Amino acid sequence: MSTKENSPLRLSRNTENCYVCGPQNKTGLHVPFTRDGERGARGEYVAQPEHCGWPGMVHGGIVFALMDEALAYALYFQGMFGVTAKAETRFRQPIPAGAKVIIRAWVVEQRRRLITAHAEIRLDDDTKTVLAKTEATMFLQEAELPQEAPFDSGTTAS
């Protein structure tokens, strides 16, 4: 095995084509994320008919992808970069096409290279009904060099 094959994974900071947040991905969701408190991230999404599995219901893979991205941003806004090692998701109610939702994630605990984090999606209405939740373990990775200071423009992460 070469040295390159033994080197740790380096995450690229260029995520313009990311399916969830990438502004250059023509088929992507284009969800920008912002810092939410000291340990979290927040994004908003309006459910599109083309993201549905069953008619009128957003596909569960899209629902999870939104929370997974928020988890990555929760790390990113703290200057960390990681990938999801384990996640347990509860889908409490379907997200109907046309619904506006808020996606939030936050870091709960860090042990060496493992981060415990939570994410949730709620309706953006008076009820703030929880539609889905994820409890995750994130595994920290190195970011592609050169490293620059994290920023909260919502255009690069995971």
Residue pairs with C-beta under 8 A, 6 or more apart in sequence:
8 141
8 142
9 83
9 141
9 142
10 141
10 142
10 143
10 144
10 145
11 81
11 82
11 83
11 141
11 142
11 143
11 144
11 158
12 143
12 144
13 143
13 144
13 148
13 156
14 144
14 156
15 21
15 22
15 155
15 156
15 157
15 158
16 22
16 23
16 24
16 25
16 155
16 156
17 24
17 25
17 28
18 25
18 28
18 69
18 157
18 158
19 25
19 27
19 28
19 29
19 65
20 28
20 29
20 31
20 65
20 66
20 68
20 69
20 158
21 28
21 29
21 30
21 31
21 32
21 33
21 43
21 69
21 73
21 154
21 155
21 156
21 157
21 158
22 28
22 30
23 30
23 155
29 45
29 51
29 62
29 65
29 66
31 43
31 44
31 45
31 66
31 69
31 103
32 43
32 153
32 154
32 155
33 41
33 42
33 43
33 69
33 70
33 73
33 103
33 154
33 157
34 41
34 42
34 43
34 152
34 154
35 41
35 42
35 77
35 152
36 42
36 74
36 104
36 106
37 106
38 78
39 74
39 78
39 106
39 107
40 74
40 77
40 104
40 105
40 106
40 107
41 70
41 71
41 73
41 74
41 76
41 77
41 104
41 105
41 106
42 70
42 102
42 103
42 104
43 66
43 69
43 70
43 73
43 102
43 103
43 154
44 100
44 101
44 102
44 103
44 124
45 66
45 100
45 101
45 103
46 98
46 99
46 100
46 101
47 58
47 95
47 96
47 97
47 98
47 99
47 100
47 101
48 97
49 56
49 97
49 98
51 58
51 59
51 62
51 97
52 58
52 59
52 97
53 59
53 60
53 61
54 94
56 96
56 97
57 94
57 95
57 96
57 97
58 94
58 95
58 96
58 97
60 91
63 89
63 91
63 95
63 121
63 131
63 132
64 87
64 89
64 132
64 134
66 101
66 103
66 121
67 89
67 103
67 105
67 119
67 120
67 121
67 132
67 133
67 134
68 84
68 87
68 119
68 134
68 136
68 158
69 103
69 157
69 158
70 103
70 104
70 105
70 119
71 84
71 87
71 105
71 117
71 119
71 134
71 136
71 138
71 158
72 81
72 82
72 83
72 84
72 138
72 157
72 158
73 105
73 154
73 157
73 158
74 105
74 106
74 107
74 117
74 119
75 81
75 82
75 107
75 115
75 117
75 138
75 140
75 157
76 150
76 156
76 157
76 158
77 150
77 152
78 107
78 150
79 149
79 150
80 115
80 140
81 140
81 141
81 142
81 143
81 157
82 115
82 138
82 139
82 140
82 141
83 138
83 139
83 141
83 158
84 136
84 137
84 138
84 139
85 114
85 136
85 137
85 138
85 139
86 136
86 137
87 134
87 135
87 136
87 137
88 134
88 135
88 136
89 132
89 133
89 134
90 132
90 133
90 134
91 131
91 132
92 130
92 131
92 132
92 133
93 129
93 130
93 131
94 131
95 101
95 121
95 131
95 132
99 123
99 124
100 123
100 124
100 125
101 121
101 122
101 123
101 124
101 131
102 121
102 122
102 123
102 124
102 128
103 119
103 120
103 121
104 119
104 120
104 121
104 122
105 117
105 118
105 119
105 120
106 117
106 118
106 119
107 115
107 116
107 117
108 116
108 117
108 118
109 115
109 116
110 116
113 139
113 140
114 137
114 138
114 139
114 140
115 137
115 138
115 139
115 140
116 135
116 136
116 137
116 138
117 135
117 136
117 137
117 138
118 133
118 134
118 135
118 136
119 133
119 134
119 136
120 130
120 132
120 133
120 134
121 130
121 131
121 132
121 133
122 128
122 129
122 130
122 131
123 129
123 131
